[in-house]
Amino acid sequence: MTVQHYLLLSGLLFAVGLVGVLFRRNIIIVLMCLELMLSAANLAFVAFSRVHGNLQGQVMVFFSIAVAAAEAAVALSIIIALYRARGGVDVEDAAEMKG
């Protein structure tokens, strides 16, 4: 595969993730779509890193994966708390919560 193929795949994955974020109501699905968008950005970083022969893009992906793991853990704990408080995990349930 050429670099253009990787960038096209990255763009398609990002678009699918964006559609999921915009049109889904379940917070778990929205979180999965956000992670898909982040993976698409990581794929683009690696593709550009390969073109330029520079490892900085690949190092950036390692940091991005570490941040994504922490973000997913925090988001899942918030989703569990939301489910216990409201009995559902829809986006509207999260919008109605008050501190």
C-alpha positions, 0 to 999 in steps of 0.5 A, a space after each residue: 500500500 502506498 502512503 495515499 492509501 493510508 491517508 485515504 483510510 485515515 480520512 474514511 475512518 475519521 469520517 465514520 467516527 465523526 458521523 457516529 459522534 454526531 448522530 448516535 445517542 448512546 454514550 458508549 457508542 460515542 466514546 467508541 467513535 471518538 476512539 476511532 477518530 483518534 486512531 485515524 489521526 494516529 494512522 495519519 501521523 504514522 503515514 506522514 512520518 513514513 513519508 518524511 522518514 522521521 520518527 517524530 510522528 511515530 513517537 507522537 502516536 505512542 504518547 497519543 495511545 497512552 493519553 487515549 488509554 487514560 481518557 477511555 478509563 476516565 470516560 468509562 468510569 463516568 459512564 458507569 456512574 451515569 448508568 448507576 445514577 440514571 439507569 441509562 447511558 444516553 447523551 440526554 441523560 448526561 446533559 440533564 445531570 447537575 453537579 
